[in-house]
């Protein structure tokens, strides 16, 4: 009997080791590279070995950590859709002229403006994590395959967190596309670790810009943080301006609400459309992710025409309900007379037509049917 128990224990141990090995597979490469080089020292945002916000954001205000843990364990919010999220399959060949937006879920969006195609923060993996088995899992499938994408002119990354920068997606885009990766300072170290060719890496500081296919890509300020392993803020974070000959789009990346939106609006606006983060907020981090109402306020300060909320609905990253961010954003947009569009994942939106000045874009509240579990 002792031998039997010993064999069983050995078998369990081997299974645990094997399971750990599977869970850890690919984790170390996914952590990325270590940014080094004198070019970091030239940035006004870089001092004492890390990047900094214009003003220090608040983390864990008094009492918020305990409240967040209690809410996480005992909160009654419905944090998942009650049924399948309606996805829109890719259509046929289309022109990139005008202004069209295709939201794939979370922050991943294809922007087609004035003949150029720019992909923002592509994440096609099942988890926003370095592991294939652990971490936030998708709440809906990706509506389009990476091979369904048209030829891209640029791939823009806002910062290096796992829900915005995904190693398997990057590697597949290296294989299937020829576009450069335009990223904030330091993020190039991760791309180099993943064998992205040097000639396809463009790193920018705030206010730096790079032109592709007649469109200027400008890295603008944001209030956030960075880090993929144990060290924080060794890469920069950014919002982005996409300025074509006839249309302009702003993408917030991840950011808290701060005074920089008005300045960006004055310098680079008006914007035909803004893609603004509205989800993954919590009292524990009040200054690094915006509340939905703050997202609408940012859109107004940016001098935007059409407000398109992003960073919600795909990964469960906070304690709020699944529909709460977009419900609150829609209510605030109506109260403030803001034209808003909420495309289904995969839907190609004619942003110029939807955001015609002086009219409220009709909103299809498709998500609300998934907000209450069936009885």
N, C-alpha and C positions, 0 to 999 in steps of 0.2 A: 504493500500500500504506500509505503514511504517513497518507493521509486515512482509510483504512479503520480503522487502529488508533486514529486520533484520534476517529473516530465511535464506535468500540466503547468507548473510555475515557469519552467523554462520556455514552454510554448507561449504562455501569456507574455513573458518578457520579450521574446522574439517578435511577437505581434506588435507590442508597444513600440519597440525599436523601429520595426518596419513602418508602422504608422507615423512615427515621428519623422523618419527619413522622408516619407512621401510628403508630409506637411511642410518639411523644410526645403524640399526640392525647389530650386530656383529662387529661394528667399534672398540669399546673399547677393546674387547678381541684381535682383530687383531693388536692393537698397541703393544702387547707383554708385557713382564715383565721388571722390573728395575734391571739391573745388580748390584749386591752388593757382597762384600766379599773380604777378604784380598788377595785372589789369583790374583786379578786384579793389586794390588800394586806391585807385583813381576815382572810385565812386563816392560821392558825398554821403551816400547811405551806408557806407561800410566804414566801421571804426571798431577798434578793440576786438578785431577778429570776427565780427558778425555784422549782418545787415540790420538796420533799424528803421522803424516807422518815424514819420515826422513828429509824432507824439506817442509816448508809451501807452499801449492799450491796457485796459484793465483785465486782469485774469482772476477768476475766483474771488469776487467781492465777498465780504464777510457774510457767512451763513449760506452762500450759494452752493458750495460743494456738498454739504449735507442735504440741502433741499434737492439738488440734482440727483443724488443717489436715491433719495426717497422716491422721487418722481419716476426714476428709471425702473425701480422695483415695483412700486405700488401704483403708479399712474395708470389711469384707465383709458388713455388715448388709443385709438386704433391706428397703429403705426404702419400698417400694410393695406394695400387695396383689397377690397372684399371679393374681387373677381379679376379676370384677366384685363390688363390695360389694353385699350384699343390701339393697335399699331397700324401704321400706313406703310404698305410695301413700296419699294422703289418703282417709279414709273419709267417711261422711256427716256430717250435722249432729250435733253433740254438745253436751252441757251443760258449762259451766265449773265446776259445783259440785264439791265434794270437792277432790282434789288430783291433777292429771294433768300429766305432763311429756312433751313431744315434742322429742326431740333431732334436729336436722337435719344434724348434722355439725359438727366442730370445737367452737366454743363456742355456736353459735346454738341457742337452745332456747326453746320456747314453754311458759310456766308458766301453768297454769289452776288457780286456787285460790279457793275460796269465792265463785265467781261472777265473778271478774275474770280477764282474760287479759293476760299480760305477756310481751312478746317480748324476749329477751336477746341482745345483740350479733349482730344479723342481718347475715350476709355471704352474698349470693347470687351474687356475681361468680365467674368462672372462675379468677381469680387473686387472691391476697392481696397486692396491689400497686397502685400508682397507674397502672401501664401495663397495657394489654390484651394485650401481647405478651411482657412480661418479668415475672419474679417467680414465686414458688411457685404451681404450678397444681393445681387440684383433682384428688384421687385418686378421687373418685366424684362423680356428678351430685348436684345438690340434689334431695332426694326429693319436695319439694312446691314448686309455684310460689308466688310471693308473692301472686298472686291467689287461691290456694287457702286462704289464711289467713282465719280468722274476724275479725270486728270486734275490734280490740285496744283495751285500756284504757290501755296504756303501752308505750313502747319504751325499754328501759334499755340504756345503753352503759357498759361498765366503763372504757375508756380509748381513746385515739385511734390505736392501731396498726392497720395495714391489715387484719389478720386479725380485727379486732373492730369496726372502723368503716369502712364501705364506701360511697363516694359514690353509685354507681348504685343500690344498695339503698335508701339513704336517700331519694333522689329518687323512687324508685318508691313507697316507703311514704308519702311526702308526697302523692302522687297518689291512692293507693288507700285510705289510712286517715285517720282524724281524730285518732288518739291523740297525746298529747304525747311528746316525747323527753326522758327524764330522764337527765341526764348529770353527770359530775364537772365541777368548776369549769374554765373555759377551753374545754371541748369545744364549748360553744355557738358559739364563733367559727367553727368549721368548718361547723356547721349553717347559720349565717347566710350564709356564703359560698355555700352550696348552695341558698339561697332557701327554707329552712325558715321558715315564719312565726314571728314573735317569740312569739306567744301559745302556740306549741307547743314552746317550749324552756324547760326547767326545769334550772337548774344548781345543784348541791349540793356543799358541802364535806363532809368526813368528819363524821359524826354529824348531818348535815342530813337532813331527811325530807320526803316529799311524799305525799299520800294520793290514790289513785284508786280509785273503785268500792269503797270500804270497805277497801282494802288499803294499808298503810303501806309505802312504799319508802324504805329507810334506806341512805344511803351510809356504808359502814364502811371501816376502814383496810385497806390492802394494801401489799405491799412490791414495787414494780416501778419503771417509768419510763415516759416518754411521748415523743412527737415524731413528726411525719410528714415533715419535711424535714431541714434541717441543724441545727436548734436542738432541743435536748433539754429535756424537763421544763418546758415552758411551759404545759402543761395537767396537770390532776390525774388520778390513777388511783384506782380504788376497787373494793372488793368490795361486795356488796349483800345486804341483808336484805329479804325480802318477807314481811310479817306480816299475815295475814288474821285474821278473827274466830276461825277454828277451826284454821288450818294456818299453818305457817311454813316458808320455804325460804331457804337461804343459797346464794349464788353467789359463788365466789371471784374471778371475773375472772382476770387473770394476776397471780401473786404468788409470791414466795419463801416459805419456811416461816419464820414468826416468832411471837413471843409473843402477838400480837394475837388469834389465834384463840380462845384460852381466855377472853380478856376479852369478845370478841364473844359467845361462848357463854353466859357468865354474864349478860350484859346483855340478850341478845335470844333466847337459846335457851329450851328445846330446839327443835330443828328436825326437822320430819317428813322432810325430804330436804335433802341438800347436793349441789350441783353443783360439783365441785372439779376444778381443772386438774391433769392428771397428765402431759401430754406436752410436747415441745419443751425438754427439759432437756439440759444439757451441763456438763462440768467447767469450761468457760470462763465460765459465768454461774451459779454455784451458789446465788445468793441472790435471783434474780428469777423463776425458774420452779421449782416443786417437783418433787422426785423422786416417783415413784408411792407409795413407802412414806411419804413426808412428807404426801402427800395424804390417805392413810388416817389418819395421826396427827392431821392438822388436823380431819378429820371427827369423830374421837373427842373432841378438845378443844372442838369446837363443840357437843358434845352432840347429835349428829345420829342419826337413826334409820336412814334409807336413804341409802347412799352411791352417787352416780351420777357416774362419772368423765367429764369432758369435756376438750376441747382435745387431741384425739388423732385420728388416722385419716383426716383430710381434707386437710391440707396437710403437705408434707414440710419441716419447719422446723428439724430438728436432725440429728444423726448416728446416733441410735438406730434400731433396727429398727422396722418398722411395727407389729408386735404387741407389742413389748416393754413400752410403758407399761401397757397393759391387762392383760397377763400378770402383770407384777409387782404391779400394784394388786390383782388378784384373789388372788394368792398371799398378799399381806399381809393382805387382808381376811379370808381364811379363817383365817389364823394368829391374828388378833386378834378373831375372832368378830363381824365387822362384816357387817351385811346390805348386799348390793350388788346393783345392777341395771345391765346393759349393754344398753340398747335398741339395736335396729338403726336406722340413720338413717331418720327418718320415722315410727317406731313410737310410738304414744301409750301411755304407761305409766301405769297406775293406781298412783301412788306410795304412796298410803296403804295399799292392800292389799299391795303388794310389800314394804313395810317394817314390817310388824306387829311390834311389840316382842316380843323373846324368841325370834324365829325367824329363820333365815337365808334370805334371799330366794333362790330358785333362779336360778342364772345360766345362760343359754344361751350357751356359748362359740362363737358363730357366726363370730367373727373368726379362730379358729384354723385353719380350713380354708384361709384365704387367706395364712397365714404361711409356707408352704413352697412354692416354685415347683414346678410339675409337672415330672416327669422324662420 
